[in-house]
Each structure stands twice: as C-alpha cells, then as structure tokens.
Amino acid sequence: MPFYIFKISPSEELEYIDSEEKYRSARDKVRALRSSAATGDKTTYRMIFASTVAEGEKLLSASEKDDKIIGDD
C-alpha cells in the first residue's frame, strides 16, 4: 500500500497531491511542501498510509476528536 500525500486547505478541503511507495520519500516530499509554503499560509500537508486515495481521504476527514489514526503523519 502506498503513502498518499494531501494538501489540506484552511476550510479543510482535501486535495490529492501525489503518492509514494516508500515512507522516507513520502516523508521527504511532505517536508519539502511544508517548508516551501509561504509564511502565514494556513494550508497543511499530510501523508497517510491507505489502500486507495478514497480511503486516505476518509481517514484524513475523520474528526479531530477521534483518536490518532495509525499510519497518519
């Protein structure tokens, strides 16, 4: 299963960016996206381990009140 990378807007809309098979390359890509974001930009970038993009969206859309999802970064 790949790691899916998403952009999350301040209004909590998810946008699929890319996928990576290896954790390190996904982590590095997310870190690069975060560091290149403009100062004051409220957009966040997350990666999630899931079987499909739709499953990744579902897991990331889970309420913040829920426990942390395993595979979430």
N, C-alpha and C positions, 0 to 999 in steps of 0.2 A: 504494500500500500504506500502511496506517495504522501508527501507533505504538501499541502495546498497553502498558498500564500494569498491573503486577502487584504484589501485596503478597506478600512472602516471609517466612514465619514462621521463628522460630529453629530449628524442626525441618525447615526447607527445603521446606515445603509451599507451593505456588503458589496464589494466589487472583487471578483476573482482576478488575480494578477498572473500567477504562474504556479507551476508545480515542480517539485524536485524529488528524486528518488532517495537521496541521501540526506540525513539530518543536518550534517555540517554545511552542505551547500545551501540548504533551505534557510538555516540559521544565519549564515553569512549574507544571504540576499535580503532577508528581513532587516538585519542590522544596517546594511547599506541604504535601504529605503528609509529607515528611520533617521539615519544621520544626514541624508540628503534633503529631508523635509525642511521647509522654511521655518524660521523661528516664529513661534506663536501659532503655527499651524496645528489645529486640533485633530487632524487626521492621524489615525494609528494604523499600524501594520501588524498583522498576526499570522502565524502559521499554525496549521492543525493537521494532525495525522488522521486521515479518513480514507474510506474506500472509494468515495466519489466526491465531486465538487458539491453536489446537493447535500450529502451527509455533512461535509465540512461546514456549509452554510448553516445547517440545522444546529450543529454543535456550537458554533460561534453565536448563534442567535439565542441560545439558552439564557435565561435570566441571570443577571449578575448575582442574584441572591442564592442561586444554586451553588452546590459545591464545585470546586475547580474540576474541570474535565481532564481526565488523563489523556495526554497527548497534546494538550494545549500549551502554546508557548506565548 
